[in-house]
């Protein structure tokens, strides 16, 4: 009789073990998704830092044109090639002409925001490398010694700071800023 009361107990043990194993595998899958999301966010922050440092080095290299870097917004400026190109690329395919410090500043802002030509369009730049990417600069009073704030903003899909499922799908606006003293 004792043996008959134990009947089916092994099946229950197997089912409980299967449920525990399933929950563990779901937890591991969730950790993997979170890891991929955070890795992508870290990549975007690294790109933003590279773009800000690139522009800062260009400002330091063009001290006579420092006032021309003061107020810029890639959202309003767009990625239209400047009329006077003062660097390696040329709208006509000819060698670029000499330019003023202000024209060089315009080209620097354009190339960091929009990237370099690759034959069919533009490659790199804040606008092309970051989702919803934008580059802005602000110098406040805009004197030759005013600090310049360089800001790169983007939309980080599924930011880990969001707890609401709908806001995770919509993404979160992120930004990084660098203040330089020319």
N, C-alpha and C positions, 0 to 999 in steps of 0.2 A: 503494500500500500504506500509506503513511504516513497517508493520510486515513482509511482503514478502521480503524486502531487507535484513533482518537479517537472512534469511535462510542459514544454513550451517556454521554459525559462531561458534557454539558450537563444531562442528567437528574439526575445525581448532584449537580451544583452546585445545582440547584433544590431538591432534597430537603434538602441540608445547610442552605441558606438558610432553608428552611421550618422546620426544627428550631430553628435559632438564633432566628428570629422568634417561634416559639411559646414558647420559654423566656423571651424578653424580655417577651412579653405576660403570661405567668404571673407573672413578677416584679412587673410593674406592678400586676396585680390584687392580689397579696399586699400591696404597699405601700398600696394604696387601702383594703383591709380593716383593716390596722394603723392607718392614719390615722383611720378612722371610730371604731375602738375607743378610741384615745387621746383623740379629741375627746369622746366620751361620758364617759370617765373624768374629763376636765378639767371638763366640765359638772357632774358630780356633786360634785367638790371645790369648785367655785364655789358651788353651792347650799348645801353644808355650811357654808361660810364665811359666807354670807348669814344662815343660821339662827343660827349662833353669835353673830354680831354683833347680830342682832335681840334675842336673849335678853340679851346683855350690856347693851344700851341699856335694856332693861326693868328689869334689876337696878339699874342706876345711877339710874333714875327713881323707884324704889321703895326707897330706902335704909332706911325704917323696917321694911320686911318682908324685909330681906336674909337673915335666918336661914331663912326659909321656902323659899328657892331652893336650899338646901344639898344635899339628897339627893332626887333624882328619877330615875325610870327609866320611860320611856314604854312599855317592854315590860310592866311590871307594873301601871302606872297605867291603861293602855288609853286609848281615846279616848271615854270617857264624859263628857258635859258635866258640869262641877262643879255641885254642888247650889246654891251661891250664886254667880250670875254677876255679876261686877262690872265689866263693860265694856259695849260697845255691843250685844251680843246678849243675849237673854233667853229662858229656857226657856218662859215663858208668853206671850211677845210683848209684854209691857208694858215700860215704862221700867225699866232696872236700878236697884236700890236702892243706897244707899251701902254701902261695904264696908270691911273692915279691910285693913291692909297685907298680912297673911297671906293673906287671900282673894284679893287682887289678884295676889299671887305665884302662887297656885294657878292662877288664870286665865291668867296670862302663860305659865306652863309648859305648860298645856293648849293654848293657841292656837299656840305655836311648834311643839309636837310634833304636833298634830293638824290645824291649819289653821283656816280660818274656814268658816262654813256657806254653802252655795250653793243651798239649796232642797231638793236631793235627798240631800245628804250633806255632806262637808267638802272644801274645796278648799285645796290647799297644805299646808304643814306638813311636818315631817321624815318622818313616817310615810307620807304620801301622795305625796311628791315624789321620794323616793329608794327604790330597790329594797331591801327589807329594812331600811328606815331606822329608826333609834332615836335618841332623845335621852336623855342622862343628865347629871346634875350631881352633883358631890361636893365637899364643903367640908372634909373631914378632921375637925378638932375642932369645927367649926361654931360659931365665935364671931362677933361682929359684925365683926371685922377679919380673919377667916380668908379666904384666897384661895379662890375657887370655880372648879373645873375644869368647863367645859362641853365635853361630848364628843358628836359626831354620828358615828354609824357607819352603814354601808350595805354592800351586796354589789355589787361591781363586776364585772359579767359580762365574762369574757374579759380579765382584767387582764393587761397586757403583762409583768408580772413573772413570770408562770407559764410554764414551759417544757413542762410535762406537758399533753398534749392533754385528758385527762380533767379536770384541775383548771381548765383554761381554760373548759370547758363548765360546770363547777360554779360558777365565779365565785370571787372572793377577797374576804374581809372587809377593808374599808377603814375608817379612822376619822380624824377630825380633831379636835383638842382646842384649847381656848382657856382660858387661866388669867386670871381677872380679880381685881383687888383692890378690893372695894367701899369 
